[in-house]
Amino acid sequence: MGRLFGTDGVRGIANETLTCELALQIGRAAATVLSDADRRRPRIVVGTDTRISSKMLSAAVTAGLCSVGADVIDLGVIPTPAVAFLVGKYKAEAGVMISASHNPFAYNGLKIFSGDGYKLPDALEEEIERIVLDSVQLPELAAGAQIGNAVYRDTAPKDYIEHLKSTVPYSLEGLRIAVDCANGSASRTAKRLFHELGAECHLLFDHPDGKNINRECGSTHPEALQEYMRTHDLDAGIAFDGDADRCYCVDEKGALVDGDVIMAICALDMMQRGKLAKNTLVGTVMSNFGFQKFCEENGIGFVSTKVGDRFVLEQMLLEELSFGGEQSGHIIFRDFATTGDGQLTAIQLLCQMRRTGAKLSDLRTCMTHYPQTLINLEVSPAGKLAFYTDPVIKEAMDRIRNNLGDKGRLVVRASGTEPLMRVMSEHADPTTADRAAQEMAEVIAQRLNDK
């Protein structure tokens, strides 16, 4: 992890750790690093989610970009994967998304995409960091007619929706669904997408006010959607996060269908249709133990990476694989997208339901979840660093893993986007899983709280 960039871009509390001044400097540095040397006026697309600080930070980034001679295409409120797609469609050198994804509204962030629609590699992020933090290769400011211009593109949502529609060969006519927009970016696109595909769509949490994004709704808080599904006669519920790059589902009985189960359903279908490259997919160390067992039982290769959809994608590109994702709902269909896309995931799953006539409650039985306990512990930046070298923590991890044996596992990691340590344990026996996580969490709390 860099000094500015984490696993999912730059992130912090708006106007505290992520200020307008910093956003402006990042805009200038990004334009300098990502511009095509043969093009005198680089073009950058900029999108935002719905949080109250997004327009402020978008204005700052746009000012930084224009100040060094870049032209900006303002996409307005749009999902993160739309920015990744529209970079290519609008022939831009780069794209910037202003969003803190699933975090509370006080946070915000900058995600930067290169001209091919992929998140920046480490080398380019480090170059931007050197310009911003070390004043290395300071960008030359434009003057007069060389100053960049910013233009709003009101067709952006339509262009993105048309792309999504092109990925499914069947309409969704006959399906009745509920869609939780998390009061975020999907509020701009979901209604049109699902209606144009023919589904009867009940929209929930689609009235953003700048402060209610992700608040007791969306993929991180699906309880309201689950209750809605239990009290309405519908086929499926869909929940996005704030910038709509994640997707969770709920079956017709109100049971949660997380990213692992969605991946299992889609992977099995893709393999049967000859669409799963090398009959292999990419997951992460947080993928449920049951998901790994599912892959073994169905002859599907499983490659594990660190947590973060950027690491999943890197492995997919390295091994020329077409499908991968995370338990959190970041799922990448590389035939159609360069990043995780919640709405793309939803329509791929719904299209399978429409084509096969299967109920989601039946499809989800292809995989059995192992009981899982997840504990999040707040730690300081110094505590995060100390975790990697603390001998007492290492001894405890080895001991607990040995106790779990081959019927379970323990994963301990530092969050790439929040000041947290995450402790996750799984075991066929839920009591054993819970005891292992609690024991590990206590050791970490004792060792890192004073750092």
Buried (B, 14 or more C-beta within 10 A) or exposed (E): EEEBBBBBBBBBBBEEEBBBEBBBBBBBBBBBBBBEEEEEBBBBBBBBBBBBBBBBBBBBBBBBBBBBBBBBBBBBBBBBBBBBBBBBBBEBBBBBBBBBBBBBBBBBBBBBBBBEBBBBEEEBBBBBBBBBBEEEEBBEEBEEEEBBEBEEBEEBBEBBBEBBBEBBEBBBEEBBBBBBBBBBBBBBBBBBBBEBBBBBBBBBBBEBEEEBBBBEBBBBBBEBBBEBBBEEEBBBBBBBBBBBBBBBBBBBEBBBBBBBBBBBBBBBBBBEEEBBBEBBBBBBBBBBBBBBBBBEEBEBBBBBBBBBBBBBBBBBEEBEBBBBBBBBBBBBBBEBBBBBBBBBBBBBBBBBBBEEEEBBBEBBEBBBBBBBBBBEBEBEEEBBBBBEEBEEBEEBBEEBBEBBEEEBBBBBBBBBBBEBBBBBBBBBEEEBBBBBBEBBBBBBBEBBEEB
